[in-house]
Amino acid sequence: MLSAETLATIKSTAPLLAEQGRAITDLFYSKLFSEHPELQHIFNMANQAQGEQSRALAESVFMYATHIDALQKLGPMVSRIAHKHASLQVAPEHYPIVGKYLLEAIRDHLGLEDGHPVLGAWSEAYAQLADIFITTEEGIYAANADKPGGWRGFRAFVIDEIRDEAQGIKSIYLVPEDGQAIADFEPGQYLGVKVQVPGHAYDEIRQYSLSDAPGKRTYRITVKAEGDAPAGKVSHHLHGAEPGDRVWVQPPTGDFTVEREDRRLAFIAGGVGITPLLSMLHARAERGADLSDVVFVHCCRDKAHHAMADELRQLARAHGFSYRVAYERGEGGDHQGYLDRDVLTRWLGEPDADVYFCGPRPFMAALNTALGEMGYREERLHYEVFGPSIRLQPH
Ligand SMILES: NC(=O)C1=CN([C@@H]2O[C@H](COP(=O)(O)OP(=O)(O)OC[C@H]3O[C@@H](n4cnc5c(N)ncnc54)[C@H](O)[C@@H]3O)[C@@H](O)[C@H]2O)C=CC1
């Protein structure tokens, strides 16, 4: 338990963190990586280069300071980050290292003397936060190890099959090298996939959502070759891989899953953000759930980028749900251009569905705003931001 004095000190620094958190976390990362370059494999260096990791960390630290006297409010944030950490095999021994450089960054950025009460309070508060994460992450590791077919740490898998899904998008089917069973997962979860990219000193890990239902012999991930290196280092590597090639895989993690089975569901995907939503849909279809009131929307650049079209058409025919496609440009689709309130109202009907959406950030931000204006309450909107966890602006 933190003392009343420590709580007050931490809360009093929250406004400062909101204002200067980015500068502090930038300093933190530069200190951390110069002393511990081996930790780079835990961080996606492309996100690092774009400053997203710093922004996400600053936001998390600010949230922690704000809610330090009501920790239950941090539950969703802790869960989201702990699942991401588990996909990267973050371990208890990483926390003291991170804590050391975070405190040094606070000290140096704010120009505080060693022994300043603000540093003492943050040292205690960080230890408390680290305990919360270590306990939550151990819970995820243990649950994954205990499942039938489960495991702990990175397990060797080989690529069983690769299928082209659209321009620049491939599905990759993975089987464990040991030939044993694989763990089930919650649709919407992702795998941490580690590869050794030739010419790079450290292994790279990325998260890829599982795109099929659980209960299969293989895990299917669907990967878009993202931009150029470094952003797309791993995805390009996977696109160049061949059946038989080995990758290392963490058990499925992630908390973007369907929360309520008793509500009408709408899924809205942007580009390759279709993957977790397709898994949710497949799982329901295979379970024999009634999908007749489900709406599945896929927004794509154009016909050439329209992934898994046949798979979805077949599913829609077999299960009678509504499958709508919006092309940003070019011929075809049920709508041309971005989604707007008119087309969303036409396709989704009354704002009483639980909406699950996933795609590029500007797409999710625009959708979050539009759905809010249409009367959807915040608890009806479920989304996953890939990369460092960042909250969309609440409406
Ligand atoms: N589980 C997850 O959270 C996953 C997340 N993703 C994310 O999804 C992203 C998808 O990327 P791409 O396939 O490259 O998408 P993209 O760049 O091809 O865009 C897909 C569609 O989103 C819509 N869109 C884009 N910008 C918009 C805006 N400003 N307003 C409204 N609509 C807009 C357009 O219809 C566009 O065709 C990835 O970058 C990744 O971050 C991908 C896979 C899984």
The ligand as a Tripos MOL2 file, in Angstrom:
@<TRIPOS>MOLECULE
LIG
   44    48     1     0     0
SMALL
NO_CHARGES

@<TRIPOS>ATOM
      1 N1         -5.7050   -7.1910  -34.5270 N.am      1 LIG1
      2 C1         -5.4380   -5.9870  -34.9550 C.2       1 LIG1
      3 O1         -5.5980   -5.0210  -34.2320 O.2       1 LIG1
      4 C2         -4.9740   -5.7950  -36.3300 C.2       1 LIG1
      5 C3         -4.7820   -4.5240  -36.7570 C.2       1 LIG1
      6 N2         -4.3630   -4.2860  -37.9890 N.pl3     1 LIG1
      7 C4         -4.1400   -2.9060  -38.3490 C.3       1 LIG1
      8 O2         -4.9290   -2.6200  -39.4360 O.3       1 LIG1
      9 C5         -4.1780   -1.8120  -40.3240 C.3       1 LIG1
     10 C6         -4.7650   -2.1270  -41.6990 C.3       1 LIG1
     11 O3         -3.9990   -1.5930  -42.6040 O.3       1 LIG1
     12 P1         -4.2080   -1.6650  -44.1770 P.3       1 LIG1
     13 O4         -4.6710   -2.9930  -44.6190 O.co2     1 LIG1
     14 O5         -2.9460   -1.1230  -44.6980 O.co2     1 LIG1
     15 O6         -5.3680   -0.6330  -44.3900 O.3       1 LIG1
     16 P2         -5.5350    0.3420  -45.6360 P.3       1 LIG1
     17 O7         -4.5790    1.4580  -45.5310 O.co2     1 LIG1
     18 O8         -5.5450   -0.4800  -46.8690 O.co2     1 LIG1
     19 O9         -6.9660    0.9320  -45.3520 O.3       1 LIG1
     20 C7         -8.1130    0.0960  -45.3530 C.3       1 LIG1
     21 C8         -9.3220    0.9450  -45.5170 C.3       1 LIG1
     22 O10        -9.5580    1.7240  -44.3480 O.3       1 LIG1
     23 C9        -10.3420    2.8570  -44.7240 C.3       1 LIG1
     24 N3         -9.7060    4.0940  -44.2700 N.ar      1 LIG1
     25 C10        -8.4080    4.3950  -44.3140 C.ar      1 LIG1
     26 N4         -8.2120    5.6390  -43.8290 N.ar      1 LIG1
     27 C11        -9.4100    6.1270  -43.4830 C.ar      1 LIG1
     28 C12        -9.8710    7.3460  -42.9230 C.ar      1 LIG1
     29 N5         -9.0220    8.3340  -42.6440 N.pl3     1 LIG1
     30 N6        -11.1840    7.4830  -42.6750 N.ar      1 LIG1
     31 C13       -12.0350    6.4950  -42.9430 C.ar      1 LIG1
     32 N7        -11.6770    5.3130  -43.4780 N.ar      1 LIG1
     33 C14       -10.3790    5.1330  -43.7520 C.ar      1 LIG1
     34 C15       -10.4100    2.8790  -46.2360 C.3       1 LIG1
     35 O11       -11.6440    2.3390  -46.6360 O.3       1 LIG1
     36 C16        -9.2640    1.9730  -46.6300 C.3       1 LIG1
     37 O12        -9.4450    1.3760  -47.8760 O.3       1 LIG1
     38 C17        -2.7440   -2.2200  -40.1110 C.3       1 LIG1
     39 O13        -1.8810   -1.1470  -40.2710 O.3       1 LIG1
     40 C18        -2.7230   -2.6770  -38.6850 C.3       1 LIG1
     41 O14        -2.2360   -1.6460  -37.8410 O.3       1 LIG1
     42 C19        -4.1830   -5.2940  -38.8610 C.2       1 LIG1
     43 C20        -4.3630   -6.5880  -38.5060 C.2       1 LIG1
     44 C21        -4.7820   -6.9370  -37.1980 C.3       1 LIG1
@<TRIPOS>BOND
     1     1     2 1
     2     2     3 2
     3     2     4 1
     4     4     5 2
     5     4    44 1
     6     5     6 1
     7     6     7 1
     8     6    42 1
     9     7     8 1
    10     7    40 1
    11     8     9 1
    12     9    10 1
    13     9    38 1
    14    10    11 1
    15    11    12 1
    16    12    13 2
    17    12    14 1
    18    12    15 1
    19    15    16 1
    20    16    17 2
    21    16    18 1
    22    16    19 1
    23    19    20 1
    24    20    21 1
    25    21    22 1
    26    21    36 1
    27    22    23 1
    28    23    24 1
    29    23    34 1
    30    24    25 ar
    31    24    33 ar
    32    25    26 ar
    33    26    27 ar
    34    27    28 ar
    35    27    33 ar
    36    28    29 1
    37    28    30 ar
    38    30    31 ar
    39    31    32 ar
    40    32    33 ar
    41    34    35 1
    42    34    36 1
    43    36    37 1
    44    38    39 1
    45    38    40 1
    46    40    41 1
    47    42    43 2
    48    43    44 1
@<TRIPOS>SUBSTRUCTURE
     1 LIG1         1 GROUP 0 **** ****
